[in-house]
């Protein structure tokens, strides 16, 4: 019977599903009960809007070119 093991190599399997579930549980516990993912996303959207507001004409043209080339996400796509 060939089980894939040789004198030089041993098959080793590790199921990370339990570890991943524990990792996610610990992350949520660390974030606490007051963490509001919707508020976080809204804050990131507002920061993105502020970052690209008040551009002069040349900066706006470059920004528009980067959006058209899909280097940067367009407004509402970030």
RODO-2510 file (C-alpha; in nm, 4 decimals, decimal comma):
residues 78
     n   res          X          Y          Z
     1     x     0,0000     0,0000     0,0000
     2     x     0,1340     0,3409    -0,0973
     3     x     0,0168     0,5973     0,1540
     4     x     0,2476     0,8700     0,0208
     5     x     0,4974     0,8395     0,3041
     6     x     0,8576     0,7648     0,2233
     7     x     1,1646     0,7429     0,4385
     8     x     1,2414     1,1077     0,3531
     9     x     0,8937     1,2542     0,3526
    10     x     0,5965     1,2268     0,5842
    11     x     0,2508     1,3566     0,4994
    12     x     0,1364     1,6110     0,7524
    13     x    -0,2119     1,7583     0,7465
    14     x    -0,3348     2,0428     0,9594
    15     x    -0,6924     2,1620     0,9627
    16     x    -0,6892     2,5355     1,0301
    17     x    -1,0679     2,5737     1,0472
    18     x    -1,0808     2,5594     1,4270
    19     x    -0,7873     2,7994     1,4530
    20     x    -0,9547     3,0410     1,2107
    21     x    -1,2806     3,0319     1,4061
    22     x    -1,0910     3,1039     1,7295
    23     x    -0,8935     3,3846     1,5627
    24     x    -1,2132     3,5522     1,4418
    25     x    -1,3733     3,5167     1,7844
    26     x    -1,0709     3,6783     1,9489
    27     x    -1,0740     3,9659     1,6983
    28     x    -1,4404     4,0393     1,7656
    29     x    -1,3809     4,0179     2,1401
    30     x    -1,0905     4,2639     2,1105
    31     x    -1,3041     4,5069     1,9106
    32     x    -1,5597     4,5091     2,1902
    33     x    -1,9313     4,5716     2,1976
    34     x    -1,9040     4,9347     2,0874
    35     x    -1,7425     4,8622     1,7499
    36     x    -1,9722     4,9818     1,4722
    37     x    -1,8583     4,8564     1,1305
    38     x    -2,1055     5,0820     0,9469
    39     x    -1,9681     5,3898     1,1223
    40     x    -1,6146     5,2775     1,0348
    41     x    -1,7008     5,2466     0,6654
    42     x    -1,8811     5,5820     0,6681
    43     x    -1,5762     5,7405     0,8324
    44     x    -1,3465     5,5906     0,5693
    45     x    -1,5727     5,7208     0,2916
    46     x    -1,5686     6,0691     0,4444
    47     x    -1,1889     6,0604     0,4761
    48     x    -1,1614     5,9546     0,1103
    49     x    -1,3877     6,2436     0,0045
    50     x    -1,1820     6,4899     0,2070
    51     x    -0,8554     6,3547     0,0686
    52     x    -0,9588     6,4243    -0,2889
    53     x    -1,1527     6,7466    -0,2297
    54     x    -1,0182     7,0900    -0,3112
    55     x    -0,7936     6,9718    -0,5944
    56     x    -0,6691     7,2294    -0,8421
    57     x    -0,7383     7,1752    -1,2145
    58     x    -0,4180     6,9780    -1,2810
    59     x    -0,4654     6,7592    -0,9749
    60     x    -0,8294     6,6979    -1,0684
    61     x    -0,7279     6,5969    -1,4215
    62     x    -0,4716     6,3518    -1,2797
    63     x    -0,7283     6,2173    -1,0341
    64     x    -0,9837     6,1705    -1,3135
    65     x    -0,7213     5,9946    -1,5269
    66     x    -0,6373     5,7552    -1,2409
    67     x    -1,0058     5,6755    -1,1917
    68     x    -1,0533     5,6152    -1,5656
    69     x    -0,7493     5,3831    -1,5646
    70     x    -0,9004     5,2040    -1,2599
    71     x    -0,5905     5,2771    -1,0539
    72     x    -0,8103     5,4512    -0,7972
    73     x    -1,1719     5,3643    -0,7209
    74     x    -1,4244     5,6238    -0,8230
    75     x    -1,6470     5,8032    -0,5753
    76     x    -1,8683     5,5540    -0,3936
    77     x    -1,6619     5,2554    -0,5094
    78     x    -1,3954     5,2564    -0,2381
***
